Amino acid sequence: MFLSETASSGGSGLASFLMLALLFAVLYFLMIRPQQRRSRRLAEMQASIGVGDEVVTVGGLYGTIQSVDDETVMLEITPEVVARYARASISRVVVSAADADEDFEDEDEDFEDGDSTEDGDDDTADQTVKPS
């Protein structure tokens, strides 16, 4: 009788241990790992910011980066108003200086090619929407 009780409780202990291990594995993949990815992406973004990037601080302030040091950035909030911020206070890049230059070059090429819809042949302007 004593042997049958210890044998059955040993199997129950193993099942409990496996359930606990499964719970920790699920928590790791649903909570810890995504947070590590977010932290890594934020650190990469903060390391890659450069002069001319339009950024948003953690406080919601928009500005353009004027200069970058190891720990701080000089942020132009409005023309002639420059403030110093910690690099870690930059939450996201709105417009990267490199992306803005590429977009500007693309617009110049479109203008030079003559790709304009202002020639009067735009059929979408003649369509009206009927209320239901």
NORRA-V368639 format. One record per residue. N is the residue number from 1. RES is the residue in three letters. SS is DSSP state (H for helix, E for strand, C for the rest). OMEGA is omega in degrees with one decimal (NA if undefined). BURIAL is + if it has 9 or more other C-alpha atoms within 8 Angstrom, else -. Layout:
# NORRA-V368639
n: <N N>
res: <RES RES>
ss: <SS SS>
omega: <OMEGA OMEGA>
burial: <BURIAL BURIAL>
This chain:
# NORRA-V368639
n: <1 2 3 4 5 6 7 8 9 10 11 12 13 14 15 16 17 18 19 20 21 22 23 24 25 26 27 28 29 30 31 32 33 34 35 36 37 38 39 40 41 42 43 44 45 46 47 48 49 50 51 52 53 54 55 56 57 58 59 60 61 62 63 64 65 66 67 68 69 70 71 72 73 74 75 76 77 78 79 80 81 82 83 84 85 86 87 88 89 90 91 92 93 94 95 96 97 98 99 100 101 102 103 104 105 106 107 108 109 110 111 112 113 114 115 116 117 118 119 120 121 122 123 124 125 126 127 128 129 130 131 132>
res: <MET PHE LEU SER GLU THR ALA SER SER GLY GLY SER GLY LEU ALA SER PHE LEU MET LEU ALA LEU LEU PHE ALA VAL LEU TYR PHE LEU MET ILE ARG PRO GLN GLN ARG ARG SER ARG ARG LEU ALA GLU MET GLN ALA SER ILE GLY VAL GLY ASP GLU VAL VAL THR VAL GLY GLY LEU TYR GLY THR ILE GLN SER VAL ASP ASP GLU THR VAL MET LEU GLU ILE THR PRO GLU VAL VAL ALA ARG TYR ALA ARG ALA SER ILE SER ARG VAL VAL VAL SER ALA ALA ASP ALA ASP GLU ASP PHE GLU ASP GLU ASP GLU ASP PHE GLU ASP GLY ASP SER THR GLU ASP GLY ASP ASP ASP THR ALA ASP GLN THR VAL LYS PRO SER>
ss: <C H H H H H H H H H H H H H H H H H H H H H H H H H H H H H H H H H H H H H H H H H H H H H H H C C C C C E E E E C C C C E E E E E E E C C C E E E E E E E C C E E E E E E H H H E E E E E E C H H H H H H H H H H H H H H H H H C C C C C C C C C H H H H C C C C C C>
omega: <178.9 179.5 -179.3 178.1 180.0 179.0 -179.0 178.9 176.9 177.6 178.6 178.1 177.9 178.8 177.9 178.7 179.4 178.5 178.4 177.9 178.0 178.1 178.0 178.3 179.1 178.3 179.5 -175.5 -179.5 -174.6 -171.6 -176.8 176.8 177.9 177.1 178.0 179.1 179.4 179.6 179.0 179.0 179.0 177.7 179.7 -179.4 177.9 -174.9 -179.8 -177.5 -179.3 178.7 178.7 172.8 -172.9 173.5 177.9 178.6 177.5 178.0 -179.1 177.2 177.5 179.1 -177.4 179.1 176.7 -176.3 172.0 178.4 -175.2 -174.7 172.5 173.7 -172.6 176.1 -176.0 173.2 178.1 178.7 177.2 -177.6 179.6 179.1 -179.9 172.2 -179.9 -179.4 179.9 176.3 -176.6 178.1 176.7 179.8 179.1 176.2 -179.7 179.8 178.3 179.9 178.4 179.1 179.0 179.8 178.8 177.8 178.8 178.2 179.6 178.4 -179.8 -179.8 179.8 -179.6 178.2 -179.4 179.2 -178.1 -178.3 176.9 -179.4 -177.7 -177.2 -177.3 -179.9 -178.1 -176.7 176.4 179.4 179.4 178.3 -178.3 NA>
burial: <- - - - - - - - - - - - - - - - - - - - - - - - - - + + + - - + + + - - - - - - - + - - + + - - + + + + + + + + + - - - - + + + + + + + - - - + + + + + + - - - - + - - + + + - - + + + + - + + + - - + - - - - - - - - - + + - - - - - - - - - - + - - - - - - - - - ->
